Amino acid sequence: MKILLIEDDDATAGYIGAGLREEGHEVDHVATGTFGLELGLTRAYDVAIVDRMLPGLDGLSLLRALRAAGRSLPAIFLTAVSGIDDRVEGLEAGADDYLLKPFAFSELLARINALTRRATPERREETILRVGDLEMNLIARTVQRGGRIIELQPREFRLLEYMMRNRGRVLTRTMLLERVWEFHFDPKTNVVETHVSRLRAKVDRPFDADMIRTIRGSGYILDVVP
């Protein structure tokens, strides 16, 4: 997703921006409400994260201006003000959600995902994933490439599913640990490297056409190689 972050506190902005970028999102950060409004009116974003207290133009005025201009950009308000009246004022100004400081990054991410799901037209749940000649049936729990069945262990299946759902996107080791193993810490093992190696041996090596590649210093990517 492309996210507009309007936050004047450098530490908070750095924390949010680093986390979102590690999740694979593109983030534009500005520190004033005036510049934030300019970007919100002239560029396309999937969601905006807006601090309430901003120099130049406060968050309430910024959201009111966006809505008055007909912009329906989903917006999450960040604030240290916890009163009910203040929350209502933020929502009435045009915020779609409200998050109090301090907050956990995982909660912010969950709220962003919930907002963007509501903003996206409803789609029927996928049951088949395809990348090139690689096909995964999520109901039958089977994988095949070029019509040939590939036997995978449960964790290998889960790893491949996550990579196929994110085809063409660089997936960091941290992302894989969190999404596939549900680790929120570094286990100090080579579990990711080992499973990626096993997956390559089954998905790539027999077909002489690599789809899973290492991006040195960044992570892994799965896609069709021209």
HUJO-V715595 format. One record per pair of residues at least 12 apart in sequence whose ideal C-beta (glycine too) atoms are under 7 Angstrom apart, sorted by sequence separation. I is the first residue (numbers start at 1). J is the second residue. D is the distance in Angstrom with one decimal. If there is no record, write none. Layout:
i = [I,I]
j = [J,J]
d = [D,D]
//
This chain:
i = [5,17,50,63,99,126,127,133,200,211,50,77,133,199,211,36,97,143,211,177,210,13,141,176,196,3,143,162,59,77,82,97,162,75,76,96,173,37,75,76,33,75,76,77,78,79,80,159,3,5,7,32,34,74,77,79,158,3,5,8,32,33,34,76,78,1,2,3,4,5,6,7,8,32,33,136,196,33,37,48,50,52,136,33,36,40,52,6,47,48,49,50,51,52,67,33,37,41,45,50,66,136,33,37,47,49,52,60,64,6,41,60,63,64,40,63,4,63,129,16,40,60,131,4,76,129,4,76,129,131,159,52,76,156,160,155,159,4,74,2,3,6,74,156,2,3,6,8,156,160,2,3,4,5,6,7,1,6,74,170,1,3,8,172,173,8,172,6,170,171,163,170,171,152,171,170,150,169,150,168,167,168,167,145,164,163,146,145,47,47,47,134,46,7,134,132,131,19,23,131,16,131,132,131,1,24,22,22,23,22]
j = [17,29,62,75,111,138,139,145,212,223,63,90,146,212,224,50,111,157,225,192,225,29,157,192,212,20,160,179,77,95,100,115,180,94,95,115,192,57,95,96,54,96,97,98,99,100,101,180,25,27,29,54,56,96,99,101,180,26,28,31,55,56,57,99,101,25,26,27,28,29,30,31,32,56,57,160,220,58,62,73,75,77,161,59,62,66,78,33,74,75,76,77,78,79,94,61,65,69,73,78,94,164,62,66,76,78,81,89,93,36,71,90,93,94,71,94,36,95,161,49,73,93,164,39,111,164,40,112,165,167,195,90,115,195,199,195,199,45,115,44,45,48,116,198,45,46,49,51,199,203,46,47,48,49,50,51,46,51,119,215,47,49,54,218,219,55,219,54,218,219,212,219,220,202,221,221,202,221,203,221,222,223,223,203,222,222,207,207,112,115,116,203,116,78,211,211,211,105,109,222,108,223,224,224,116,169,172,174,175,175]
d = [6.1,5.5,6.3,6.0,6.3,7.0,5.2,5.6,5.2,6.6,6.5,4.6,4.7,6.3,6.5,7.0,5.2,7.0,6.8,6.4,6.3,5.4,6.6,5.1,6.7,5.9,6.6,5.4,6.3,4.1,5.6,6.2,5.6,6.5,6.9,5.7,5.2,6.0,5.3,6.7,3.9,5.5,4.6,4.9,5.5,6.5,4.6,5.0,5.4,5.5,7.0,6.2,3.8,5.0,6.9,6.6,5.3,6.9,6.9,4.5,5.2,4.9,4.8,5.9,6.1,4.9,4.7,5.1,5.4,4.5,5.7,6.9,6.9,4.0,3.0,6.7,5.9,5.9,5.1,5.3,5.6,6.0,6.2,6.5,5.8,5.2,6.9,6.6,4.7,4.5,5.1,5.7,5.0,3.8,4.0,6.8,5.5,5.9,5.8,6.8,6.3,5.9,4.6,6.9,6.8,6.3,6.3,6.7,5.1,3.6,6.6,6.6,4.6,6.1,6.2,3.9,6.9,5.9,6.8,6.7,6.1,4.6,5.3,5.8,5.9,4.5,6.2,6.8,6.6,4.9,5.5,6.7,6.8,6.2,5.9,6.3,6.1,4.4,4.4,6.9,6.3,6.7,6.6,6.2,5.1,6.4,6.9,6.3,5.5,6.8,5.4,5.5,4.3,4.9,4.8,4.6,4.0,6.1,5.2,5.2,6.5,6.6,5.6,6.6,6.0,5.8,4.1,6.5,5.1,5.0,7.0,5.0,5.3,6.6,6.9,5.2,5.3,6.7,6.3,6.8,5.6,4.5,5.2,6.5,6.4,4.0,6.4,5.9,5.5,5.7,5.9,6.8,5.6,6.8,6.3,6.6,6.7,4.7,6.7,6.5,6.9,6.8,4.0,6.4,6.3,5.3,6.1,6.2,6.8,6.8]
//
